Every structure is written in structure tokens, then in C-alpha cells.
Amino acid sequence: MARRTMGAVDLAMPNRRQSNHMSLPRTEQLQLDRFLDRLQRDAELEIGFPVAFDFDYSALTPFLSFSLNNAGDPFMPMTYLLNSHEFEQEVVAFFARLARAPEDKWWGYVTNGSTEGNLYGLYLGRELLPDGIAYFSQDSHYSVGKNLHFLNMRHIMIRSQPNGEMDYEDLRETLRIRRDAPPIIFANIGSTMKEARDDIVLIRSILDDLAIENRYVHCDAALCGGYAAFLDPPPAWDFEDGADSIAISGHKFIGSPIPCGIVLARRGHVERIGHSVAYIGSVDTTISGSRNGFTPLMMWYAIRSLGVEGLRRRIVESLAVAAYAEQRFKDIGLAAWRNPQAITVVFPQPPQAVCDKWQLATAGGYSHIICMPHVRREQIDRLIGDIERAGGSGP
Ligand SMILES: *Cc1c(COP(=O)(O)O)cnc(C)c1O
């Protein structure tokens, strides 16, 4: 899809009469124009972060003229009528189906992203199991430590395997010596650096072996939640596999110009924490008060225009580009690898100038690219050329 020049967009202003006729002085207009030029240049060299760029939501521009606000529970009526709850409901229902949530026994909302979705999942876990201990792996996203701190939860970090997946033996041994405290498992469905997926069916079987019945499993599917259901075979990540809650980022695989996400949970869990609030005429089941009414509209537009088949095609093509990239790295002698059915390709850190130019995230001597749907083979070829010219790996 073509990127659009925002300067040319004609904001349909249905409430123009009341607007304060915002208009920029010339110097600030030039500042905006320069910013747009820079974004167009930088976007061309962005293949390292887990965000898709191939969206076009220009059909939704008229809705930017309204102060949409989805405060409160998306499934409850709300006093303020400029909300997009009806679209939010459809979005959440779509992802609930992808995540094989039990019919009519799920709940969820559109978040500001997976940091919020993960906070919500951990919060539910803590409310249900107040004496619980959270377990997460070394490869978990940096925001997990912050969320655990917000919630003042006891927690234990579990070792990771070299591929980034949780070390299940370390989990088993750690759980065995703390059988008095119910576990709240924080599983990665696509870790940040290596796109490793913790196997929640295996984790549940470990809990079963240890006869631990009071437990909670949250899945951080920020990265993979947009396509896990389309992988063949799918990873163990969803409600039928035993998740109690799942966080998915909307701006990652689906793609959106504003960060957003979807959080899903078993309804019974949520019913135990909601409080009615007279002021908004709704039930306060969400973390934020005022909530974005525009991002649910974008997610709705994406799922309805792409459909299940369109989403499936996107991941098939992304996997093909990732396989291509892995091979191109190997062809120039770099030890690149990726997890099974992953769009993240990990390789030894290239010289710093290459990392800077291509905005490559790097940790522990390794860099990665993430073959999101906008990433083209021709960009991979250019990156490979730059690495070769700079002399291979090493900063
Ligand atoms: C991106 C990411 C997060 C944080 O999600 P945001 O949507 O950026 O808040 C958490 N966990 C993983 C694995 C991620 O990739």
C-alpha cells in the first residue's frame, strides 16, 4: 500500500463550525514537512523492529474529527455516546475466536499495547491468587519487571534455553521447592529478541506432575498473537491450551500508526474484579480510564479488510522473507538462525555503522531483523551488501 502525504489529506471537519480553526505559522509548517521527509527516509531502512508498516487507514480520516473515547467496559452501555464500543467488541471477539476462547466465557478490550495487556493479565492473576509468585523467563520483555514492581508481586526469574525459550527443567525445580505459593506463569509467545515461544501445554503438564492445582497462566503474545493461530502447527499459546489471559499488540503484526493491543481473559476471572462506576455509567474493568476510541476502529478496519485469509497470507509471505533472509546471511558466512516458524532472524552483531543505519536492536553480541509484512527481499539484499562492505560481524 502506498504511503500517503499527510499534508495532502483533507480533514473532513463535520464540526468545523465549533472548531478553533487551528492553523500553523509557516515555520512550524516547514518543521512538519521536514519531519515527514525524515520519516519517509527512516521508514525505508526499518526492518529491525516488530512493527508492520503496510497499512492504509486513510478511509478512517473523517473519524479523527471526533473526540472518541471508549472509557469503561466495551461490552457495557456508556453515557458518553462518542465511543466506538461496537467496533471494539467485534475486534475483541475476532481475536477471542483466533485464541480459541471458550464460547461466551471470555472478555477483553483494546489496550494501549501489550505492556498494558500484560499488566492486566498479571493483575488478574494476583487478584485471584494473592499469595502467588510470578514466574517468567530471562528472555521476557523488559516491561515485565516494571509491571511486577507496580503490582508489588513476588516473582522469580527462570533460566532460558539458548533459543530463548524457558528452561522447563529450571521451572520444574523452582516450582518444586515453592509448592506452598500458587504460581502465576508469565509465558512468552514470541520473546523480544529471538521470538521464542514458551510451551504452555508443557508448562501445565509440569504443574500437573507437581499436583499444583491453584495456578494462573498469562501469555505475552505481543509479537506472535497476530499470527500464532495461522502457524502450522500452531504453538501452544491459546485458551484451549490453558491460558487464563493473553496480551496481543495491535501495532506489531497487524500494524497501526498508534500503538494499541488486545487483552483477552476468561470472563469468570474478570467478574471477580470489576467495580461499577456511576460517573461513566459503566463498569470499570479496564486499566485506563479514558480509552482510545480510534485504535479499535483501525483494528476493526484491518481485520475486516484483510479477513482471516488475508492475515494468513501475510504470515506465509513473512515466513518466506525470513527464510530468504536467513539463507542470505548464511551465504555470506554469518551464523544466522531463527526459531521454527519465526519471522525473527538472529545473527552476529554487524559493525556499529550498519546497526545504526538499519536501526538494528542488539543484545549480547547478537542483532535481529523481524520480517514484518512490509519487509522486502530487496531491503535484505541491501543490508547484506552493507554488512559485506563493512567486513562482516563485530562492532
Ligand atoms: C512489544 C512487546 C511487549 C510490549 O508491548 P507494547 O505493545 O510495546 O507495550 C511485551 N512483550 C513482548 C514479547 C513484546 O514483543
Ligand as a Chemical Component Dictionary entry (heavy atoms), coordinates in Angstrom:
data_LIG
# 
_chem_comp.id                   LIG 
_chem_comp.type                 NON-POLYMER 
_chem_comp.pdbx_formal_charge   0 
_chem_comp.three_letter_code    LIG 
# 
loop_
_chem_comp_atom.comp_id 
_chem_comp_atom.atom_id 
_chem_comp_atom.alt_atom_id 
_chem_comp_atom.type_symbol 
_chem_comp_atom.charge 
_chem_comp_atom.model_Cartn_x 
_chem_comp_atom.model_Cartn_y 
_chem_comp_atom.model_Cartn_z 
_chem_comp_atom.pdbx_ordinal 
LIG C1 C1 C 0 6.494 -5.443  22.248 1  
LIG C2 C2 C 0 6.459 -6.422  23.356 2  
LIG C3 C3 C 0 5.923 -6.098  24.603 3  
LIG C4 C4 C 0 5.420 -4.729  24.940 4  
LIG O1 O1 O 0 4.345 -4.437  24.128 5  
LIG P1 P1 P 0 3.934 -2.931  23.779 6  
LIG O2 O2 O 0 2.770 -3.153  22.876 7  
LIG O3 O3 O 0 5.120 -2.317  23.123 8  
LIG O4 O4 O 0 3.578 -2.278  25.076 9  
LIG C5 C5 C 0 5.873 -7.064  25.565 10 
LIG N1 N1 N 0 6.346 -8.304  25.314 11 
LIG C6 C6 C 0 6.872 -8.651  24.139 12 
LIG C7 C7 C 0 7.366 -10.038 23.922 13 
LIG C8 C8 C 0 6.954 -7.720  23.104 14 
LIG O5 O5 O 0 7.474 -8.072  21.921 15 
# 
loop_
_chem_comp_bond.comp_id 
_chem_comp_bond.atom_id_1 
_chem_comp_bond.atom_id_2 
_chem_comp_bond.value_order 
_chem_comp_bond.pdbx_ordinal 
LIG C1 C2 SING 1  
LIG C2 C3 SING 2  
LIG C2 C8 DOUB 3  
LIG C3 C4 SING 4  
LIG C3 C5 DOUB 5  
LIG C4 O1 SING 6  
LIG O1 P1 SING 7  
LIG P1 O2 DOUB 8  
LIG P1 O3 SING 9  
LIG P1 O4 SING 10 
LIG C5 N1 SING 11 
LIG N1 C6 DOUB 12 
LIG C6 C7 SING 13 
LIG C6 C8 SING 14 
LIG C8 O5 SING 15 
# 
